[in-house]
Amino acid sequence: MVKEEKKLQVEKLSEEIAASGAVVLADYSGLTVPQVQALRGKLAEMGASFKVIKNTLISLAFEKANLKDGELEGPTAVLLSKKADPLEVIKVLVAIFKESGKGEVKFGFFEKGFVGAQQVLELASLPGKKTLQNKLVSQLISPIWRFANALSYGQKSLVMVLSEVAKAKGGVTNG
């Protein structure tokens, strides 16, 4: 690769790193080509990417993006979540690694903060943004629903009592 091409690649990668909510570096050794293609396809659908780049270029891109990187040895791929929910993207990567028994997370950056391999795995175990939003909404609605139900309970009880009184007197029947 010509020096100018490398500079352009470092510039582009540093911009993508700066724009990503999560950046995960992983050793993809042992994954087959179809597995890597399937991973890239899933991530592309989510608005993320999985790129294999030389370690020296990755280090230069991190330096340019003002992020301190860890030690890079061996084959390295970079996971970038541009438009996607960062947690969901990390979950996909970790799931593929667990499913295949191959690949290993090296380290990453989540919301511009350095996270080690173990922390990336812990992030993968957290519920996604949509799940958390749904839980929040249900927690906010729950007291209102219970209050409305409590208010209507008296009315329901009155109707049931009046209905039973009417049945006992041989009055109105349902049906």
N, C-alpha and C positions, 0 to 999 in steps of 0.2 A: 504494500500500500504506500502510495506517495505521501510525503510529509504533509502536504496541503490537505489531502483527503483525511488524514488522521486528525488534523486540527479541526476540520469541519465536523468530523464524527464526535470528537470530544466536546465541541461547542454545542452540538445538537443534544448529546446525552446530558450535559450539565443543565441545559434548559429543561429537558424532560424530568430530570431529577428534581429540580427546583419546583416544577409544577405538580409533582406527584404527592399524594397524601401518604403513600407508603412506597418504600423502595426496599426490596428484599434481594440479597445476593445469595445464590445457592449453587451448590455443586450438583450438576445434573448427570454426573457419571452413572452409567448403568441403565439410564432410560433409553428405550429404543426410539428410533426416528418417529414411528407412528405415535408413540406416547407423547413425545415432545410436540408433534404437530397437533395432537388432540388437546394438549394443554394450551398451546398457543391459540387454538380455535376458541376454546372456552373463554380464555382471557380476553380475546379480541371482542367477543360478543358482549363482554362486561365493560369494555372501554379500557382495557389494560393491555400490557405487552410483556413478552418474555424474550429477551435478547441475549444471545451469546456474544460476548465482547472480550477482548484481551484485557487482562488484569491491569496492565500499565495504563491503558486508555481509561478504564474505569476509575483508577486512582486519580488520574489527571482531571477527569470530569467531576469527581467528588471535591477535589481541591478547588476547582473553578466555581462549584456551587457552594463553597464555604462549609462543607461537611467533612468531619474527620472520619476516615474509613478505618476499618480493621485490617488485619493481615489478609492479603489475598494470595492464595496458593492454589494451584490446580485449576481445573476447568471451572469457569464461573459464568453464570447467567444472571441477568438482572431482570427482576420483576418490577414493573412500573405501573402504578395504578393512577392513571391520569383522570378519567372521568368517573371511574367506578368507586363503589364503597370500598375503602381500603381493607376492612376486615373480611369482606366477602372474597376479595381477591386473594388474600393470604390463606383463607380457608381452602380455596380451590387448589392452590399450590401444595399445601400441606397434605390435603386429601390424596392428591396424585402420588406424592412421595410415599405416603403410608400404604396406599393401595398396591403400588408396585414393589414396595420394599427397597426401592432405589432412590437416590437423590438425598441431599442433605442441605438444610438451611445453614448458611454461614453466619450472617448477621443482617441487620437492616436498619431502616430509619422509618419511624412512624411519627407523622406530624412534625418532621424535621428533627426529632430526637433519636439518638442512637439506641438501638435495642439489640441485645445479644440473641443468639440462636434460641435459647430457652424462652426468652420473652416473646419471640416471634411465634413459637409454638403455643404459648399461653394466649396470645392475641387470637390465634386461630380457634381457640376453644370458646371465645366470647360470642355472645349472640350478635347478629348483624344489626345494622342501623334500623332497618324496617321492623325487625322483631322488637327492638327496644322502643321504637316509636309506638307500636301497637300496644305494648305493655303500659306505656305511659298514658296513652289515651284511655285504656280500660281502667286504669287506676284513677284517672280524673273523673270518668263517667260513673264509676261504681257508687260513690256516695250520693250522687244525684239520683241514680236509679233506685237505690235503697230508700231514699227520702220519699220519692214519688210513690214507691210501692207501699211504704208505711202510711202515707196519706190516703191512698186508695183502699187500704185494708179495712178501715172503718166503714166505708161505703159498701164494700163487698160483704162485710159481716151483716150490715143492716139489711141488705137485699136478701141474703140467705135466711135471716130470721123471719122477715116478712113473708118470704116464700113458704117457710115451714108453718107459720101461723095460718096462712091462707089454705094450705093443704089440710091442716088439722080441722079447720072449720068447714071443709068441704067446698072451698071456694075454687079459685082459678087453678087449673092444672097446666103443667107444661106439656107441649106436644102438639 
